[in-house]
Amino acid sequence: MLYLAVLLASLSASQFLIRSASLVRFPHEIRYGEAIVLDQARRVTAEPGLYPEIGKEPWLLDQYAPVYLHLARWSGELFSSPYGGGRALSLLSTLVSATFLTLLVARRSGLSAGLLCGATMLTMLEFLRFGFLMRVDPLSLAFAMAGVWCSTQKSNRMRFIGATAFFLAVYTRQTMVALLLVTYLQMWREEGKSALRWPVGLLGAGLLCYAILNASTGGLFHQHVVMSNLFRFEWGEGLKKAFGTFMPWRVPLFIAVFLALIPSTREGTKDGKGTGVVDRRIGFVAMGLALCCTIPAIQQSLGNTTRPFHEVLTWVFRGHLVLFAYGILVTIRTWGDAQQGGMRILLALASIPLIGRLGSDLNYLFEAGILMLLICGDAIGRAGKIRGQVIALLLSVQVAGGFFLSGQQLEFQPDRLDEMQERHRIIDRLEEFADPILSEEPWALAETGRPLALGPYTARQMYEIGMWDGEDLIEALDAQKFTAIVRAQQRVAAGYERKDGKILIDEADGLPVPYFGPWTFNEVRSLPPKIQKAIDRNYQRVPRTSMVERVTKYFLEGREIWQPIPR
């Protein structure tokens, strides 16, 4: 198996590096949020600084702790691309996480299993999409993985380094806690109360740092990093993000995790007896039940179902509920490594609901994916030869599938990148206007180092939850304070062209020809309607500044510059 593991690890690492390295130098935002982080990194050393007063100009919300922002600011000096430093830092962090995952699994199950888990990680959708972007998540995960590795050593020196790494992980992204909790629960289970000094000390250091940051910002640090987590949860969108790509991206891993959780006959229960036949049968029955819940997703991928998509996602969610319930049973009924697997799956699944918060995406699946791979990797070495080989085979299928499917990611296709390159037309025209400029597209200002007056998405969320009423911005618009405004729009396909009103007309790519509805406000970036009305009555379109970007064949985004109406 070693040769296969080396081959798969080499292929996955090479593919990840080749694609990511080329995109690190790309001069424009690839996914929404990068430009916001770019502006935050600028404000590490520029006015108005991080964590400005909420609800006043500039209308910004800094959702994360400052570690990544400082490092991205310094590393950005080494690159000509505005995003180069932050993306390079994220790319390196993802590779570091994969390395620590390989080492952790190899320590218990051998190098082959470690390489296989590392290869699987680098071909998972969440890492392919977010593992190199200018976002806080990859660095936070790298710190957390370093914390796991160091904290599971016996040396107090290494454990101190591990606690420091966990501290940095939380102060990079405050919700990166699942790996931390699993690690300290494992230490407490193995060593008793003496192990508690490490998490207690870490908690004390974290609270002290929190108090210092909060005091130095006049309480604004708390308002930013805590209030941002009050954005409402959209469970429908959360289901779509968490399970919309379950088939074909995650089915092999799902099966492998279930097989890995079922304890072997050699593993004991808390009463000192071997695992009974009934316990093992419950595991296989639960796995069968969970797989039955995934049948609608498999049918949909084959085009053999008319079920609504939300109903398919609900069935996949039920399958994960079965997995969660079985994780509880394993945690309660077993001891040792099997119980550790139960705790890992419980915390992995408990971290997934964070994806339902508005503004979250697949990057919130990082810890869940890592914990599932740790479960599988450890089981390869302890679950018996045949079951270990089956788990390894399933992970190999996961790698092969991810390797094949990764080439179909739309945002990385050459024609999509060419569309993004045209954004320079907006940026170039903005050189004619002095600051301040209001932009519903943060990249239009951040990529040339110009200050943002507003974070459009977070401003709208603050408006919707009552943190901000928008009246001060309306006053600024009525006073024509901004020299220019960049407005964002979207246009969605309303239907498909048909011959004689019946037969779909296909293009050369085999897809039907769309016709589009009217331009509307952008559902992600456009400001609330009453602010749009204030723009309409005080500003007018600048001729020849409209730009249309094709996101997909059926979805267009538009931008245009508006300037004050002469008075």
Protein Blocks (a to p, Z undefined) as FASTA:
>chain_A
ZZmmmmmmmmmmmmmmmmmmmmmmpcbdfbghjlmmmmmmmmmmgcebehiaehiacddd
dfbdfklmmmmmmmmmmpmbfklmmmmmmmmmmmmmmmmmmmmmmmmnojklmmmmmmmm
mmgfklmmmmmpccfklmmmmmmmmmmmmmmpmbfklmmmmmmmmmmmmmmomklmmlmm
mmmmmmmmmnommlmmmmmmmmmmmmmmmmmmmmmnnommmmmmmmmmmpccdfklmmmm
mmmmmpmklmmmmmmmmmmmpccfkbccfkopacdfklmmmmmmmmmmmmmmmmmmmmmm
nopacbdfklmmmmmmmmmmmmmmmmmmmmmmmgcjllmmmmmmmmmmmmmmmmmpghia
fklmmmmmmmmmmmmmmmmmmnojklmmmmmmmmmmmmmmmmmmmmmpmklgfklmmmmm
mmmmmmmmmmmpccddddfblklmmmnopacfbdfklmmmmmmnopagolmmmmmmmnom
afbdcdddddddfbdcdehhlaccddfkopacdddddddddfklpccfklmmmmmmmccc
dehiaccddfblmbccdddddddddZZ
